[in-house]
Amino acid sequence: MVHKKIAIMTTGGDCSGLNTVIQRIVDACNLRKWDVVGIQDGTDGLYSTPAKTINLTNNAFQFASSHLAGSILANGHAGATNFESSARVGKLNAFNKRLQKSIKELNLDAMVLIGGNGSLSLAHLYNEIYNGVQLICIPKTMDLDIPLTDRTIGFDTAVQQLTSFANQLLLIARSHHRWFVIQTMGRACGSLALHAGVAVGADAILIPEVKFNIDNLVKHIKQSKRDYGIIMVSEAISIRGHSGKAADMISRALNTANIPNRTSFPEHIQRAGDTTANDRILAMGFADTALKAIENNETNVMTVLQDGEYKTVSLSDFFEAGRKVKDPNIVGIMTSNRYVEPDDVLLQIATDMGIYIGEKRK
């Protein structure tokens, strides 16, 4: 077997499952007797001179802790030098050249980049950074907004965290005869709110992909056979003529209708927690697929799970498959995004089960 030296880097926001996939890659590389280094602090660490790295061996961190949230490599910090900060000061080209130089200095054969849709879009658009090495990307995000893959690292755990959180509030809601409006993360994608809302049996689920009428929501809650429950609200919803946080806007409308309620913001606990079995299995599958891709001399690819099959797709296919949206922090850059589709089976299931999700699907 040909000897390889690979690097692993986690970028973007953290989520549960990152340490699991890192550990699985390290395990598989040790079996192959490959050298593995981890890039610390994402692109900020790669930008440093010399690059900030750690040798990843079986003893790099406790195997028993690989299910914990966050990333042993870290994803960056306030004030980090990255694509966004470099673009703000007009030094993006210099930043890209420094990353390319660091990769060359590390004498790598391959780079495994574990990132979200923004990181993967940048990897595709600035592919010259990785000239001379095999680039294998692994999709991670609690938002499930990456095209061409049925699941992403961290999503299942986030759904479980949010469901557990809502379960506890449901007990309080029953005791006090009130409704809880829970605002979820997810950015512009409503998958997290939809899945967690169905799991907990919410009375209403509001996501940005489905238009809703606030008066119809109020009517639905008033007609409920209960005087308590959960209204799951994705952070990106909007109401014409209203401003502020999504949950606050809904709460104000309920207050006007004399419906007792409280808002709740689980925030970063959605990105934490004990990595679920499904995310651990996904981590194993993506790690195996990534290492096989390196053995097969693939490059510029992303691991995916499609209809139960682990495989790779090209980064160009990933980018073209999604809906292009302007990056809010980097002028001239587009990111490829996935959203809840109108024919998503959970939308129909929610409707059939009496959950209010809105009137018109976008």
C-alpha positions in Angstrom: 0.0 0.0 0.0 1.3 3.4 -1.0 2.2 5.6 2.0 0.3 8.8 2.3 0.3 12.0 4.4 -3.0 13.6 4.9 -4.3 16.6 6.8 -7.8 17.1 8.4 -9.3 20.5 8.9 -12.7 21.5 10.4 -14.1 24.9 9.3 -17.2 27.0 9.8 -19.5 26.6 12.8 -19.0 23.6 15.1 -21.6 20.8 15.6 -21.8 17.4 17.2 -20.0 14.6 15.3 -16.9 16.4 14.3 -14.7 14.6 16.8 -16.3 11.3 15.8 -15.4 11.7 12.1 -11.9 12.9 13.0 -11.4 9.8 15.2 -12.7 7.4 12.5 -10.4 8.9 9.9 -7.4 8.6 12.3 -8.3 5.0 13.0 -8.5 4.2 9.3 -5.3 6.0 8.5 -3.5 4.1 11.2 -4.6 0.8 9.7 -3.1 2.0 6.4 0.0 3.2 8.2 -0.6 6.7 6.8 0.6 9.9 8.6 -2.2 12.2 9.7 -1.9 15.8 10.9 -4.7 18.1 12.1 -4.9 21.7 11.1 -5.8 23.7 14.3 -8.3 26.6 14.2 -9.4 26.0 10.6 -8.1 28.3 7.9 -6.6 30.7 10.6 -4.3 27.9 11.6 -3.4 27.0 8.0 -2.7 30.7 7.3 -0.2 30.9 10.2 3.5 30.7 9.6 4.2 27.9 10.1 0.8 26.3 9.9 -0.6 25.2 13.3 -0.8 21.5 13.2 -1.0 18.5 15.6 0.0 14.9 14.8 -3.1 12.8 15.0 -2.4 9.3 16.4 -4.5 6.9 18.4 -3.3 8.8 21.5 -4.1 12.3 20.1 -7.3 12.3 22.2 -9.3 9.8 24.2 -11.3 7.4 21.9 -14.0 7.4 24.6 -14.4 11.1 24.2 -14.8 11.1 20.4 -18.6 11.3 20.7 -18.4 14.7 22.4 -19.5 17.9 20.6 -17.1 20.5 19.2 -13.9 19.9 17.4 -10.6 18.8 18.9 -9.0 20.8 16.1 -11.1 23.9 16.8 -12.8 25.8 14.0 -11.4 29.3 14.6 -11.9 32.2 17.0 -12.9 35.8 17.3 -10.4 37.9 15.3 -9.3 34.8 13.2 -7.8 35.3 9.8 -10.1 33.6 7.4 -11.9 34.2 4.0 -14.3 36.7 5.5 -11.8 38.8 7.4 -9.4 38.8 4.5 -12.1 39.9 2.1 -13.1 42.8 4.4 -9.6 44.3 4.2 -9.0 43.5 0.5 -6.4 40.8 1.1 -8.3 37.7 -0.1 -5.8 36.9 -2.9 -2.9 37.1 -0.5 -4.8 34.9 2.0 -5.5 32.3 -0.6 -1.8 32.2 -1.7 -0.7 31.8 1.9 -3.0 28.8 2.3 -1.7 27.3 -0.9 1.9 27.8 0.3 1.1 26.2 3.7 -0.3 23.1 2.1 2.8 22.8 0.0 5.1 23.3 3.0 3.3 20.5 4.8 4.1 18.1 2.0 0.6 16.6 1.9 -0.9 14.0 -0.4 -4.4 14.8 0.6 -6.6 17.3 2.6 -9.8 16.2 4.2 -11.9 19.3 4.7 -14.9 18.9 7.0 -17.2 21.9 6.4 -20.6 23.4 5.8 -22.1 24.7 2.6 -20.1 28.0 2.8 -16.8 26.2 3.3 -17.5 23.7 0.6 -18.6 26.4 -1.8 -15.3 28.3 -1.2 -13.3 25.1 -1.6 -14.9 24.8 -5.1 -14.5 28.4 -6.1 -10.9 28.7 -4.8 -9.8 25.3 -5.8 -6.4 26.5 -6.8 -5.5 26.6 -3.0 -5.4 22.8 -3.1 -3.4 22.4 -6.3 -1.1 19.4 -5.9 -3.1 17.6 -3.2 -6.2 15.5 -3.3 -9.1 17.4 -1.8 -11.8 15.3 -0.2 -14.7 17.2 1.6 -17.0 15.8 4.2 -20.3 17.7 4.7 -21.2 18.7 8.3 -23.9 21.1 9.4 -26.8 21.0 11.8 -28.8 22.9 9.2 -29.0 20.1 6.6 -28.6 22.8 3.9 -26.0 21.0 1.7 -27.1 19.8 -1.7 -26.8 16.2 -3.0 -26.5 14.4 0.4 -29.4 13.0 2.4 -27.7 13.7 5.7 -24.9 15.8 7.1 -22.7 15.3 10.2 -24.4 17.0 13.2 -27.9 17.3 11.9 -29.4 14.2 13.7 -27.8 15.2 17.0 -29.2 18.7 16.7 -32.7 17.4 16.1 -32.3 15.2 19.2 -31.0 18.1 21.3 -33.9 20.3 20.2 -36.5 17.6 20.7 -35.2 16.9 24.2 -35.3 20.6 25.0 -38.9 20.9 23.7 -40.0 17.8 25.7 -39.0 19.5 28.9 -40.8 22.8 28.0 -43.9 20.8 27.1 -44.2 19.7 30.8 -43.9 23.3 31.9 -46.4 24.4 29.3 -48.9 21.8 30.6 -48.5 22.9 34.2 -49.1 26.6 33.4 -51.6 26.3 30.6 -49.5 28.2 28.1 -47.8 27.9 24.8 -44.0 27.9 24.2 -42.7 29.5 21.0 -39.3 27.9 20.4 -36.9 29.5 17.9 -34.5 27.1 16.3 -31.3 27.6 14.4 -31.0 26.5 10.8 -30.1 29.8 9.0 -32.3 30.1 5.9 -33.2 26.4 5.8 -36.1 25.0 7.8 -35.1 21.4 8.0 -34.1 21.5 11.7 -37.3 23.1 12.8 -39.4 20.7 10.6 -37.8 17.5 11.9 -37.7 18.5 15.5 -41.2 19.9 15.3 -42.6 16.6 13.9 -40.6 14.7 16.5 -42.0 16.6 19.5 -45.5 16.8 18.1 -45.6 20.6 17.8 -49.0 22.2 17.1 -47.4 24.5 14.6 -44.1 24.5 12.6 -43.1 27.7 10.8 -40.2 27.5 8.3 -39.0 30.1 5.7 -39.8 27.8 2.8 -43.5 27.8 3.5 -45.6 30.9 3.5 -48.0 31.3 6.5 -50.7 33.6 7.6 -50.4 34.9 11.2 -54.2 35.1 11.6 -54.6 31.5 10.5 -51.9 30.5 13.0 -53.7 32.2 15.8 -57.0 30.6 14.7 -55.3 27.2 14.7 -54.0 27.6 18.2 -57.3 28.9 19.5 -59.1 25.8 18.0 -56.7 23.4 19.7 -58.2 20.9 22.1 -55.4 21.8 24.5 -54.5 25.1 26.1 -50.8 24.4 25.9 -48.2 23.2 23.4 -45.2 23.9 21.3 -44.9 26.2 18.3 -41.6 25.5 16.5 -40.2 28.5 14.6 -37.2 28.6 12.3 -35.0 31.6 12.9 -35.3 32.8 9.2 -39.1 33.2 9.0 -40.5 36.7 8.4 -43.8 38.5 8.8 -44.6 41.5 6.7 -44.7 44.6 8.8 -43.0 43.0 11.7 -39.4 43.0 12.8 -37.2 41.4 15.5 -36.5 37.8 16.3 -38.8 35.2 14.8 -40.1 33.8 18.1 -40.7 37.3 19.4 -42.8 38.2 16.4 -45.0 35.2 16.8 -45.3 35.7 20.5 -46.5 39.3 20.1 -49.2 38.1 17.7 -50.3 35.5 20.3 -50.3 38.1 23.0 -52.6 40.3 21.0 -55.0 37.4 20.7 -54.8 36.8 24.4 -53.1 33.4 24.1 -50.7 32.9 27.1 -47.2 32.1 25.8 -43.5 32.4 26.4 -40.6 32.4 24.0 -37.6 30.2 24.3 -34.2 30.2 22.6 -32.2 27.0 22.9 -29.4 28.6 21.0 -26.1 26.7 21.1 -27.3 23.6 22.9 -28.5 22.6 19.4 -24.9 22.4 18.4 -23.8 20.4 21.4 -24.7 17.2 23.1 -23.7 13.5 23.0 -23.4 12.6 19.3 -26.3 10.3 18.4 -25.9 6.8 17.1 -27.1 7.9 13.6 -24.5 10.7 13.5 -21.8 8.2 14.6 -22.7 5.8 11.9 -22.7 8.6 9.4 -19.3 9.7 10.6 -18.0 6.1 10.1 -19.5 5.9 6.6 -18.1 9.3 5.5 -14.6 8.5 6.9 -14.5 5.2 5.1 -15.7 6.8 1.8 -13.2 9.7 2.1 -10.2 7.3 2.6 -11.3 5.1 -0.2 -11.5 8.2 -2.4 -7.9 9.0 -1.6 -6.9 5.4 -2.4 -8.7 5.8 -5.7 -6.9 9.0 -6.5 -10.1 11.1 -6.5 -9.9 14.8 -5.8 -12.2 17.8 -5.6 -15.0 15.5 -4.3 -17.5 15.5 -1.4 -18.7 12.4 0.4 -22.5 11.9 0.4 -25.2 9.6 1.5 -27.8 9.1 -1.2 -30.6 6.6 -0.8 -28.6 4.5 1.7 -25.4 4.5 -0.4 -22.2 6.1 0.6 -20.3 7.6 -2.3 -18.6 10.7 -3.7 -19.8 13.5 -6.0 -17.7 16.2 -7.6 -17.5 19.6 -5.9 -18.7 21.2 -9.1 -21.8 19.0 -9.1 -22.5 19.9 -5.5 -22.1 23.6 -6.3 -24.4 23.5 -9.4 -27.0 21.4 -7.7 -28.0 24.0 -5.1 -29.7 27.3 -5.1 -27.1 30.0 -5.4 -27.2 32.8 -2.8 -24.8 35.7 -2.3 -22.4 35.3 0.6 -23.3 38.0 3.1 -19.7 38.5 4.1 -17.7 38.1 0.9 -18.6 40.4 -2.0 -18.9 38.5 -5.3 -19.0 35.0 -3.8 -22.0 32.7 -4.1 -22.8 29.8 -1.9 -24.7 26.7 -2.9 -27.7 26.0 -0.7 -30.3 23.3 -0.1 -33.8 24.0 1.3 -36.9 22.1 2.4 -38.5 21.1 -0.9 -42.3 21.6 -1.5 -42.6 17.8 -1.9 -40.8 17.0 1.4 -42.7 14.0 2.9 -42.5 15.6 6.4 -44.6 18.6 5.2 -47.4 16.3 4.1 -47.1 14.1 7.2 -47.3 17.3 9.4 -50.4 18.5 7.6 -52.1 15.1 7.8 -51.5 15.0 11.5 -53.0 18.4 12.1 -49.9 20.4 12.5 -50.2 24.0 11.1 -47.3 24.6 8.7 -48.8 27.4 6.5 -50.9 27.7 3.4 -48.6 28.1 0.4 -45.3 26.3 -0.2 -42.7 28.5 -1.9 
